[in-house]
Amino acid sequence: MTIFASRMRNVISIFYLWLLPVSGILIQGCSGNAPVQIGISKASENYIRWLKRADTTVRTVDLYALPIDSAMNILKKCSALLLTGGEDVYPGWYGKENDTSRCTEMNRHRDSLDMALISVALERKMPVIAICRGHQILNVYLGGTLIIDIPSDIPSPIMHQCDDYLHCVHPVILQPGSMLASLTQCDSAFVTTNHHQAVEKLSPLLTANALSKDRTIEGFEWKRPWNKSFLLGVQWHPERMEKNNPLSGTIADEFIKQAKKFSENK
């Protein structure tokens, strides 16, 4: 790389630190004096709309378009992290590198980005919600493993993935005494689902808070939450569900509440 090219790359990185693409517009990076701002590992209109249903003033920053070091620096100025759905996590992260043939699309860059963002969020005790792929990679980061392919590994009458993914639903059962059950004040509900992988071995730092009827882990939280930040992983897609579903709207409301608390205390 020439000296000129190296300098231009630095200039571009600095530019992106201040002008970030969010839903087709450019906004300033996170600021402690601004309304609560949430870093999103890879944004889409569904996720942004879901957060804004809870609070119309919330700002979001799509971290996917940035170099990893820049994304980490931006996240440090935010008040929460949302890990979103997407491609399969590369099996080498959890000791199954010889079993990639049963994976679908993978994104090694996104794996590295998500891992880096998780490290920043947990170090800073930042509120975290992890959805679908986000739920899976957060478990892997904390020492857990994944089922490579549910249909072939654990045949089940439960349809976790359908061709018409927008109308693919099944019930989940919340675990009594869990933070999630206390928050939502329900013991079961129907959720929108679209995944062929799932948590296999749960991290020893986590505990399951929701299961499907075939015992697939559908949600988790800290096993010992004392002196830790708000953390919730869900396998379903709350951003595709109605706000009045307690496993959607209530979760978004609490996430924004926790982000505001973090912002006030940082």
C-alpha positions in Angstrom: 0.0 0.0 0.0 1.4 3.4 -0.9 1.7 6.2 1.6 -1.0 8.1 -0.2 -3.4 5.2 -0.1 -2.7 4.6 3.6 -3.5 8.2 4.3 -6.7 8.2 2.3 -7.9 5.1 4.2 -7.3 6.9 7.5 -9.3 9.9 6.2 -12.2 7.7 5.1 -12.3 6.0 8.5 -12.4 9.3 10.3 -15.2 10.5 7.9 -17.2 7.4 8.7 -16.8 7.9 12.5 -18.8 11.1 12.1 -21.2 10.5 9.2 -22.8 7.1 9.4 -25.4 5.6 7.1 -28.7 5.0 8.9 -31.8 4.1 6.9 -30.5 6.0 3.9 -29.6 9.2 5.8 -26.4 10.5 7.4 -26.4 11.4 11.0 -23.7 12.4 13.5 -22.0 9.6 15.5 -23.2 8.8 19.0 -23.0 11.6 21.6 -23.7 11.6 25.3 -25.9 14.7 25.0 -28.1 13.3 22.3 -31.2 11.2 22.7 -30.4 7.6 23.6 -28.5 5.9 20.7 -28.2 2.3 19.9 -25.5 0.5 17.9 -26.9 -2.1 15.6 -24.6 -4.9 14.3 -26.3 -4.9 10.9 -29.4 -2.7 10.6 -32.6 -3.0 8.6 -35.9 -1.1 8.6 -37.6 -3.8 10.6 -35.1 -3.5 13.5 -35.1 0.3 13.4 -38.9 0.5 13.3 -39.1 -2.0 16.2 -37.0 0.3 18.4 -38.8 3.5 17.3 -42.1 1.9 18.2 -40.8 1.9 21.8 -39.4 5.4 21.6 -39.6 7.7 18.6 -36.6 9.7 19.7 -34.2 6.8 19.7 -31.3 7.0 17.3 -29.6 4.1 15.7 -26.2 3.6 14.1 -25.6 0.8 11.6 -22.1 -0.5 12.5 -21.8 -3.0 9.7 -20.7 -0.5 7.1 -17.6 0.5 9.1 -14.1 -1.0 9.6 -14.1 -3.1 12.7 -11.9 -0.7 14.7 -14.1 2.3 13.8 -17.3 0.3 14.7 -15.8 -0.5 18.1 -15.0 3.2 18.7 -18.5 4.3 17.7 -20.1 1.7 19.9 -18.2 3.0 22.9 -20.1 6.3 22.5 -23.5 4.5 22.3 -25.8 3.3 25.1 -26.7 -0.2 24.0 -26.0 -2.9 21.4 -28.5 -4.8 19.3 -27.1 -7.9 17.6 -29.3 -8.8 14.7 -30.2 -11.8 12.6 -28.5 -13.0 9.4 -26.1 -15.6 8.1 -24.8 -18.8 9.8 -22.0 -18.3 12.2 -18.8 -20.0 11.0 -18.5 -23.4 12.8 -14.8 -22.9 13.4 -15.7 -20.5 16.2 -17.2 -23.3 18.2 -15.0 -26.3 17.3 -17.0 -27.7 14.3 -14.8 -26.3 11.4 -15.1 -29.7 9.6 -18.9 -29.5 9.5 -19.4 -26.4 7.3 -21.1 -28.2 4.4 -24.4 -28.2 6.2 -24.3 -24.4 6.8 -25.9 -22.0 4.4 -24.5 -18.6 3.7 -21.7 -17.4 6.1 -20.1 -14.1 6.5 -16.7 -14.3 8.2 -16.3 -10.5 8.4 -19.6 -10.2 10.2 -18.5 -12.9 12.6 -15.4 -10.9 13.5 -17.4 -7.7 13.7 -20.0 -9.1 16.0 -17.3 -10.7 18.3 -15.6 -7.3 18.5 -18.8 -5.5 19.3 -19.8 -8.0 22.0 -16.4 -7.6 23.7 -16.9 -3.8 23.8 -20.5 -4.1 25.1 -19.7 -6.6 27.8 -16.6 -4.8 29.0 -18.6 -1.6 29.3 -21.5 -3.4 30.9 -23.8 -2.0 28.1 -27.3 -3.4 27.6 -27.4 -6.0 24.9 -30.3 -7.7 23.0 -29.3 -10.5 20.6 -31.8 -11.7 18.0 -31.6 -15.0 16.0 -28.0 -15.1 14.6 -27.1 -12.5 17.3 -28.5 -14.9 20.0 -26.4 -17.7 18.5 -23.1 -15.8 18.2 -23.4 -14.3 21.7 -23.7 -17.8 23.1 -20.6 -18.8 21.1 -18.7 -15.8 22.3 -19.4 -16.8 25.9 -18.2 -20.4 25.3 -21.3 -22.2 24.0 -21.9 -24.2 20.8 -24.5 -24.5 18.1 -26.6 -27.1 16.4 -25.5 -27.0 12.8 -28.8 -28.0 11.2 -32.0 -28.6 13.3 -33.9 -30.7 10.7 -31.0 -33.3 10.4 -29.7 -33.1 14.0 -32.9 -33.0 16.0 -35.8 -33.9 13.9 -38.9 -32.3 15.3 -42.5 -31.6 14.5 -41.9 -27.9 15.3 -41.3 -25.8 12.2 -38.4 -23.5 13.0 -38.1 -22.3 9.4 -40.6 -22.1 6.6 -40.6 -20.9 3.0 -43.0 -18.2 4.0 -40.9 -16.9 6.9 -43.1 -13.9 7.6 -45.9 -16.3 8.7 -43.8 -19.0 10.3 -44.8 -19.2 14.0 -44.7 -21.5 17.0 -45.2 -21.2 20.7 -42.4 -20.8 23.2 -42.7 -21.6 26.9 -41.0 -19.2 29.4 -39.2 -20.6 32.4 -40.8 -19.7 35.7 -38.7 -17.3 37.8 -36.7 -16.0 34.9 -36.0 -12.3 34.2 -37.9 -12.7 30.9 -41.0 -14.2 32.6 -41.0 -11.5 35.2 -40.6 -8.7 32.6 -43.3 -9.9 30.2 -45.7 -11.3 32.8 -46.5 -14.3 30.7 -45.7 -18.0 30.6 -46.0 -18.7 26.9 -46.7 -16.9 23.6 -46.5 -17.4 19.9 -43.4 -16.0 18.1 -42.2 -15.5 14.6 -39.3 -17.9 13.7 -36.8 -18.3 10.9 -33.7 -20.4 11.7 -32.2 -23.8 10.9 -29.5 -23.5 13.6 -29.9 -23.1 17.4 -28.0 -23.2 20.7 -26.7 -26.6 21.4 -24.4 -26.3 24.5 -25.4 -23.2 26.4 -22.6 -21.0 27.8 -22.0 -21.7 31.5 -22.6 -18.0 32.1 -26.1 -18.2 30.8 -29.4 -19.8 31.6 -32.3 -20.6 29.3 -35.4 -18.5 29.9 -37.6 -19.8 27.0 -37.9 -23.2 25.2 -39.9 -24.5 22.3 -41.9 -27.7 22.8 -39.1 -29.8 21.3 -36.8 -28.3 24.0 -34.9 -26.1 21.7 -33.4 -23.1 23.6 -35.4 -20.1 22.4 -34.0 -17.5 24.8 -31.4 -16.9 27.5 -30.2 -14.4 30.1 -27.4 -14.2 32.6 -27.3 -17.1 35.0 -25.9 -14.8 37.7 -27.0 -11.3 36.8 -25.7 -9.5 39.8 -23.3 -6.7 38.9 -23.9 -7.3 35.3 -25.7 -5.3 32.6 -29.0 -6.1 31.0 -28.6 -9.0 28.5 -31.2 -11.0 26.6 -30.9 -13.4 23.7 -33.9 -14.5 21.8 -34.1 -16.9 18.9 -37.3 -15.5 17.5 -37.8 -12.2 15.6 -39.5 -9.6 17.8 -39.0 -7.0 15.2 -41.5 -8.9 12.9 -44.2 -9.2 15.6 -47.0 -7.0 16.8 -46.2 -4.5 19.5 -48.9 -5.9 21.8 -47.2 -9.3 21.9 -45.3 -9.3 25.2 -42.4 -11.1 23.6 -41.9 -8.1 21.2 -43.1 -4.7 22.5 -42.4 -5.3 26.1 -38.8 -6.4 25.3 -38.2 -3.3 23.2 -39.6 -1.0 25.9 -37.3 -2.6 28.5 -34.3 -2.4 26.2 -34.8 1.4 25.6 -35.3 1.8 29.4 -32.0 0.1 30.1 -30.2 2.0 27.4 -31.4 5.3 28.9 -30.3 4.2 32.4 -26.8 3.3 31.0 -26.7 6.7 29.2 -27.5 8.6 32.4 -24.8 6.7 34.4 -21.9 6.6 32.0 
